Amino acid sequence: MKISYNWINQFLKTNLPYLKISEMLTSLGLEVEGVQCFESIKGGLKDILVGEVLSCEKHPNANRLKLTKVNLGNDIVQIVCGAPNVAKNQKVVVAKIGSTLYDQKGNEFKIKKSKIRGEESNGMICAEDELGIGDSHEGIIVLDKAFKPGTPCSEVFKVEKDYIFDV
């Protein structure tokens, strides 16, 4: 039988750590054989932030690329972007250097600092398929202007994290 840690916390009105709940269930005679982490979006959108595009100019060495300056709340970074719909003053989804993205198939890729056609890129402005939240790769995700730069996208997309007990 599978039991949700979040459901137990709601039902019993407790905030005990999932490992403590696991021990308690076993001591009550409901042996927990394993615990599995579940996230509504794989990776939980860790290190993925709301960014505000401060400038968007044509890349000097490529016809289809743009050089952007993006405000991430505490930092302003340059990102090379190939999306046709990127524009100044947009609120966008940005994967910071070091973050890991998971596509719809579960494949992962890590965001690294790179040079694209001679220009430094310090992150990635993301489309739906790059976050694993949809199939679209026609352009980047443009967010509501009300979001503040630096807001974690786990809050924007209301990512849920749970632990599932195998009893």
Backbone as CSV, one residue per row, in Angstrom:
resi,resn,N_x,N_y,N_z,CA_x,CA_y,CA_z,C_x,C_y,C_z
1,MET,0.847,-1.167,0.000,0.000,0.000,0.000,0.897,1.236,0.000
2,LYS,0.477,2.249,-0.711,1.240,3.493,-0.787,0.489,4.588,-0.022
3,ILE,1.258,5.333,0.786,0.673,6.401,1.601,1.497,7.672,1.401
4,SER,0.810,8.793,1.213,1.447,10.086,0.992,1.815,10.751,2.314
5,TYR,3.054,11.216,2.402,3.528,11.975,3.559,2.705,13.258,3.720
6,ASN,2.438,13.963,2.622,1.647,15.197,2.692,0.240,14.922,3.207
7,TRP,-0.343,13.804,2.783,-1.681,13.449,3.234,-1.676,13.169,4.728
8,ILE,-0.677,12.448,5.223,-0.569,12.172,6.663,-0.463,13.473,7.441
9,ASN,0.362,14.404,6.953,0.512,15.693,7.645,-0.785,16.486,7.684
10,GLN,-1.568,16.425,6.629,-2.854,17.128,6.621,-3.850,16.448,7.561
11,PHE,-3.881,15.137,7.527,-4.846,14.378,8.317,-4.546,14.443,9.810
12,LEU,-3.276,14.333,10.181,-2.889,14.302,11.591,-2.443,15.665,12.121
13,LYS,-2.398,16.673,11.253,-1.981,18.025,11.655,-0.608,17.999,12.337
14,THR,0.373,17.422,11.660,1.730,17.340,12.180,2.715,17.787,11.105
15,ASN,3.870,18.206,11.541,4.924,18.580,10.600,6.206,17.803,10.885
16,LEU,6.070,16.570,11.377,7.238,15.738,11.636,7.942,15.408,10.327
17,PRO,9.271,15.264,10.358,10.007,14.884,9.142,9.540,13.521,8.622
18,TYR,9.630,13.335,7.305,9.125,12.096,6.709,9.828,10.851,7.259
19,LEU,11.114,10.949,7.613,11.816,9.781,8.172,11.254,9.409,9.541
20,LYS,10.882,10.393,10.348,10.278,10.135,11.665,8.911,9.463,11.493
21,ILE,8.113,9.950,10.535,6.812,9.328,10.252,7.017,7.877,9.819
22,SER,8.019,7.637,8.994,8.329,6.284,8.527,8.628,5.365,9.710
23,GLU,9.454,5.847,10.651,9.776,5.065,11.847,8.525,4.805,12.685
24,MET,7.682,5.808,12.829,6.467,5.663,13.635,5.510,4.641,13.016
25,LEU,5.352,4.686,11.694,4.477,3.717,11.032,4.986,2.291,11.256
26,THR,6.294,2.106,11.137,6.886,0.779,11.334,6.701,0.320,12.772
27,SER,6.871,1.222,13.740,6.709,0.848,15.152,5.255,0.523,15.492
28,LEU,4.316,1.015,14.688,2.892,0.702,14.882,2.484,-0.607,14.208
29,GLY,3.436,-1.241,13.525,3.137,-2.508,12.857,2.886,-2.364,11.364
30,LEU,3.005,-1.161,10.836,2.851,-0.931,9.400,4.254,-0.751,8.809
31,GLU,4.918,-1.857,8.505,6.311,-1.799,8.084,6.479,-1.017,6.779
32,VAL,7.299,0.013,6.851,7.599,0.821,5.673,8.786,0.170,4.965
33,GLU,8.533,-0.326,3.751,9.578,-1.029,3.003,10.425,-0.068,2.168
34,GLY,9.916,1.121,1.927,10.666,2.097,1.148,9.950,3.426,1.123
35,VAL,10.698,4.466,0.814,10.151,5.812,0.688,10.655,6.385,-0.631
36,GLN,9.721,6.916,-1.409,10.081,7.465,-2.713,9.682,8.935,-2.754
37,CYS,10.598,9.774,-3.261,10.310,11.199,-3.406,9.507,11.420,-4.686
38,PHE,8.485,12.267,-4.592,7.664,12.628,-5.745,7.652,14.145,-5.865
39,GLU,7.851,14.648,-7.083,7.724,16.073,-7.362,6.790,16.236,-8.545
40,SER,5.869,17.188,-8.461,4.907,17.378,-9.546,5.604,17.788,-10.840
41,ILE,6.765,18.424,-10.730,7.625,18.705,-11.880,9.001,18.171,-11.497
42,LYS,9.505,17.217,-12.260,10.770,16.566,-11.919,11.875,17.598,-11.696
43,GLY,12.602,17.420,-10.598,13.674,18.354,-10.237,13.185,19.517,-9.395
44,GLY,11.862,19.691,-9.336,11.279,20.744,-8.501,11.577,22.161,-8.951
45,LEU,12.109,22.318,-10.174,12.490,23.636,-10.719,13.503,24.353,-9.822
46,LYS,14.379,23.552,-9.200,15.421,24.106,-8.337,16.353,24.987,-9.165
47,ASP,16.664,26.159,-8.656,17.534,27.145,-9.306,16.963,27.689,-10.618
48,ILE,15.660,27.590,-10.807,14.977,28.179,-11.957,14.218,29.395,-11.414
49,LEU,14.494,30.565,-11.980,13.955,31.816,-11.438,13.182,32.615,-12.479
50,VAL,12.386,33.546,-11.976,11.761,34.548,-12.840,12.832,35.582,-13.168
51,GLY,12.959,35.885,-14.444,13.877,36.922,-14.883,13.128,37.985,-15.657
52,GLU,13.684,39.189,-15.669,13.101,40.274,-16.458,14.108,40.668,-17.525
53,VAL,13.692,40.603,-18.780,14.575,40.942,-19.887,14.725,42.466,-19.931
54,LEU,15.937,42.944,-19.613,16.210,44.377,-19.590,16.578,44.903,-20.970
55,SER,17.251,44.059,-21.755,17.592,44.450,-23.125,17.625,43.206,-23.998
56,CYS,17.351,43.407,-25.277,17.320,42.306,-26.239,17.797,42.861,-27.579
57,GLU,18.983,42.417,-27.973,19.575,42.920,-29.215,20.002,41.763,-30.101
58,LYS,20.142,42.030,-31.368,20.595,41.024,-32.315,22.017,40.599,-31.962
59,HIS,22.270,39.304,-31.999,23.614,38.769,-31.765,24.526,39.245,-32.908
60,PRO,25.716,39.744,-32.613,26.574,40.278,-33.669,27.108,39.226,-34.648
61,ASN,27.107,37.954,-34.250,27.685,36.908,-35.094,26.686,35.831,-35.503
62,ALA,25.396,36.102,-35.381,24.382,35.102,-35.746,23.076,35.801,-36.092
63,ASN,22.434,35.341,-37.148,21.187,35.966,-37.594,19.997,35.663,-36.696
64,ARG,19.918,34.449,-36.170,18.722,34.029,-35.424,18.863,34.096,-33.910
65,LEU,20.001,34.544,-33.421,20.217,34.609,-31.974,20.102,36.044,-31.483
66,LYS,19.767,36.162,-30.185,19.673,37.476,-29.554,20.549,37.486,-28.305
67,LEU,21.112,38.648,-28.016,21.848,38.873,-26.775,20.905,39.592,-25.824
68,THR,20.708,39.008,-24.657,19.806,39.620,-23.683,20.560,39.914,-22.396
69,LYS,20.111,40.927,-21.701,20.520,41.192,-20.319,19.282,40.923,-19.493
70,VAL,19.434,40.042,-18.485,18.280,39.595,-17.714,18.506,39.853,-16.229
71,ASN,17.532,40.512,-15.597,17.555,40.773,-14.157,16.991,39.545,-13.440
72,LEU,17.824,38.946,-12.565,17.387,37.773,-11.795,17.124,38.133,-10.332
73,GLY,16.901,39.380,-10.058,16.643,39.809,-8.683,17.901,40.341,-8.028
74,ASN,18.895,39.474,-7.828,20.163,39.880,-7.211,21.281,40.025,-8.235
75,ASP,21.079,39.545,-9.441,22.096,39.569,-10.491,21.495,40.044,-11.801
76,ILE,22.337,40.610,-12.629,21.977,40.872,-14.017,22.965,40.068,-14.849
77,VAL,22.443,39.182,-15.694,23.284,38.280,-16.469,23.014,38.436,-17.960
78,GLN,24.038,38.106,-18.747,23.875,38.073,-20.200,23.539,36.645,-20.598
79,ILE,22.504,36.500,-21.421,22.092,35.194,-21.922,21.871,35.295,-23.427
80,VAL,22.466,34.346,-24.152,22.219,34.233,-25.585,20.964,33.388,-25.737
81,CYS,20.002,33.878,-26.522,18.715,33.199,-26.673,18.348,33.096,-28.153
82,GLY,17.872,31.931,-28.549,17.477,31.714,-29.934,15.981,31.730,-30.158
83,ALA,15.204,31.990,-29.122,13.745,31.980,-29.260,13.265,33.180,-30.068
84,PRO,12.321,32.965,-30.979,11.838,34.065,-31.810,10.998,35.084,-31.039
85,ASN,10.448,34.685,-29.881,9.540,35.579,-29.161,10.177,36.322,-27.984
86,VAL,11.479,36.232,-27.794,12.110,36.951,-26.692,12.126,38.445,-27.006
87,ALA,11.801,39.269,-25.984,11.732,40.717,-26.180,11.997,41.447,-24.870
88,LYS,12.377,42.693,-24.990,12.623,43.545,-23.834,11.353,43.678,-22.994
89,ASN,11.542,43.770,-21.675,10.486,43.985,-20.670,9.627,42.753,-20.393
90,GLN,9.984,41.603,-20.928,9.235,40.383,-20.610,9.704,39.807,-19.287
91,LYS,8.784,39.125,-18.599,9.135,38.295,-17.455,9.225,36.874,-18.012
92,VAL,10.361,36.220,-17.753,10.652,34.932,-18.369,11.158,33.935,-17.332
93,VAL,11.227,32.678,-17.733,11.741,31.600,-16.892,13.219,31.413,-17.240
94,VAL,14.094,31.522,-16.219,15.535,31.429,-16.448,16.145,30.307,-15.610
95,ALA,16.874,29.432,-16.293,17.653,28.398,-15.614,19.043,28.965,-15.378
96,LYS,19.432,29.066,-14.115,20.743,29.604,-13.767,21.836,28.585,-14.049
97,ILE,23.065,29.068,-14.133,24.215,28.171,-14.264,24.219,27.214,-13.076
98,GLY,24.406,25.938,-13.363,24.423,24.907,-12.319,23.100,24.205,-12.125
99,SER,22.023,24.770,-12.658,20.715,24.118,-12.502,20.607,22.929,-13.461
100,THR,19.728,22.004,-13.114,19.501,20.823,-13.938,18.075,20.855,-14.441
101,LEU,17.911,20.652,-15.742,16.587,20.614,-16.361,16.254,19.186,-16.767
102,TYR,14.964,18.863,-16.773,14.472,17.549,-17.173,13.406,17.744,-18.226
103,ASP,13.573,17.099,-19.381,12.558,17.216,-20.426,11.417,16.233,-20.166
104,GLN,10.433,16.191,-21.067,9.253,15.330,-20.906,9.609,13.851,-20.814
105,LYS,10.733,13.452,-21.409,11.139,12.048,-21.395,11.979,11.705,-20.176
106,GLY,12.264,12.684,-19.321,13.063,12.446,-18.129,14.554,12.630,-18.336
107,ASN,14.958,12.998,-19.558,16.378,13.255,-19.818,16.796,14.517,-19.080
108,GLU,17.977,14.482,-18.500,18.446,15.658,-17.768,19.621,16.310,-18.477
109,PHE,19.702,17.624,-18.299,20.878,18.336,-18.780,21.163,19.501,-17.837
110,LYS,22.445,19.712,-17.607,22.908,20.721,-16.670,23.254,22.001,-17.426
111,ILE,22.865,23.123,-16.865,23.133,24.424,-17.480,24.537,24.876,-17.086
112,LYS,25.315,25.190,-18.104,26.701,25.611,-17.893,26.924,26.978,-18.526
113,LYS,27.914,27.671,-18.005,28.355,28.913,-18.631,28.958,28.523,-19.980
114,SER,28.598,29.244,-21.020,29.103,28.874,-22.344,29.339,30.109,-23.200
115,LYS,30.010,29.876,-24.317,30.179,30.915,-25.335,29.444,30.429,-26.569
116,ILE,28.549,31.251,-27.057,27.779,30.906,-28.245,28.099,31.951,-29.311
117,ARG,28.754,31.498,-30.355,29.198,32.380,-31.442,29.988,33.579,-30.919
118,GLY,30.866,33.290,-29.930,31.763,34.317,-29.406,31.209,35.167,-28.283
119,GLU,29.952,34.958,-27.908,29.345,35.751,-26.832,29.033,34.855,-25.634
120,GLU,29.310,35.370,-24.437,29.092,34.625,-23.208,27.601,34.500,-22.904
121,SER,27.216,33.297,-22.472,25.840,33.051,-22.052,25.870,32.461,-20.652
122,ASN,25.174,33.125,-19.726,25.194,32.762,-18.309,23.837,32.248,-17.838
123,GLY,23.341,31.237,-18.520,22.054,30.672,-18.171,21.252,30.393,-19.420
124,MET,19.975,30.088,-19.217,19.110,29.767,-20.350,17.697,30.275,-20.077
125,ILE,17.123,30.967,-21.047,15.714,31.364,-20.983,14.936,30.193,-21.573
126,CYS,13.960,29.680,-20.825,13.392,28.362,-21.110,12.036,28.361,-21.815
127,ALA,11.859,27.308,-22.621,10.577,26.965,-23.230,9.942,25.857,-22.390
128,GLU,8.678,25.556,-22.658,7.946,24.528,-21.901,8.646,23.176,-21.908
129,ASP,9.063,22.725,-23.088,9.637,21.384,-23.183,10.967,21.264,-22.448
130,GLU,11.678,22.362,-22.286,12.955,22.335,-21.585,12.785,22.175,-20.077
131,LEU,11.604,22.518,-19.566,11.302,22.349,-18.142,10.537,21.060,-17.870
132,GLY,10.077,20.405,-18.932,9.290,19.188,-18.756,7.851,19.464,-18.362
133,ILE,7.343,20.677,-18.653,5.966,21.017,-18.268,5.027,21.079,-19.469
134,GLY,5.540,20.831,-20.651,4.735,20.851,-21.869,5.571,20.403,-23.043
135,ASP,4.965,20.432,-24.230,5.644,19.971,-25.433,6.128,21.113,-26.317
136,SER,5.701,22.314,-26.049,5.988,23.436,-26.947,7.463,23.842,-26.915
137,HIS,8.015,24.037,-28.110,9.361,24.581,-28.251,9.343,25.719,-29.282
138,GLU,8.150,26.288,-29.474,7.995,27.366,-30.453,8.543,28.688,-29.939
139,GLY,8.730,28.791,-28.644,9.255,30.021,-28.047,9.390,29.849,-26.556
140,ILE,9.959,30.859,-25.923,10.144,30.822,-24.474,8.812,31.049,-23.763
141,ILE,8.778,30.702,-22.490,7.601,30.961,-21.651,7.654,32.433,-21.241
142,VAL,6.585,33.157,-21.516,6.477,34.548,-21.091,5.478,34.584,-19.940
143,LEU,5.948,35.075,-18.800,5.140,35.086,-17.570,4.400,36.411,-17.415
144,ASP,3.442,36.411,-16.497,2.708,37.614,-16.139,3.680,38.659,-15.602
145,LYS,3.468,39.908,-15.949,4.357,40.996,-15.538,4.352,41.233,-14.027
146,ALA,3.380,40.677,-13.312,3.281,40.883,-11.865,4.381,40.159,-11.087
147,PHE,4.984,39.125,-11.668,6.030,38.382,-10.956,7.283,39.228,-10.816
148,LYS,7.926,39.123,-9.645,9.142,39.877,-9.388,10.364,39.070,-9.825
149,PRO,11.364,39.733,-10.426,12.595,39.043,-10.786,13.222,38.382,-9.553
150,GLY,13.703,37.163,-9.733,14.313,36.410,-8.636,13.357,35.468,-7.933
151,THR,12.064,35.571,-8.235,11.087,34.664,-7.628,11.359,33.243,-8.117
152,PRO,11.447,32.266,-7.198,11.644,30.884,-7.643,10.453,30.411,-8.478
153,CYS,10.734,29.766,-9.597,9.659,29.280,-10.462,8.897,28.122,-9.833
154,SER,9.451,27.517,-8.792,8.706,26.488,-8.061,7.463,27.095,-7.417
155,GLU,7.535,28.394,-7.069,6.364,29.106,-6.536,5.412,29.488,-7.660
156,VAL,5.958,29.929,-8.780,5.141,30.354,-9.917,4.294,29.190,-10.426
157,PHE,4.921,28.013,-10.574,4.226,26.843,-11.112,3.669,25.933,-10.024
158,LYS,3.758,26.373,-8.756,3.203,25.643,-7.607,3.635,24.168,-7.595
159,VAL,4.957,23.976,-7.613,5.520,22.627,-7.598,5.246,21.989,-6.240
160,GLU,4.697,20.788,-6.270,4.442,20.038,-5.045,5.499,18.975,-4.869
161,LYS,5.950,18.820,-3.622,6.909,17.773,-3.288,6.265,16.894,-2.230
162,ASP,6.428,15.604,-2.386,5.834,14.650,-1.461,6.765,13.457,-1.317
163,TYR,6.566,12.693,-0.270,7.259,11.421,-0.093,6.184,10.344,0.000
164,ILE,6.394,9.271,-0.703,5.412,8.200,-0.749,5.982,6.991,0.008
165,PHE,5.269,6.585,1.043,5.671,5.421,1.846,5.095,4.165,1.202
166,ASP,5.946,3.162,1.028,5.494,1.850,0.553,5.345,0.984,1.785
167,VAL,4.097,0.771,2.221,3.790,0.055,3.475,3.338,-1.359,3.144
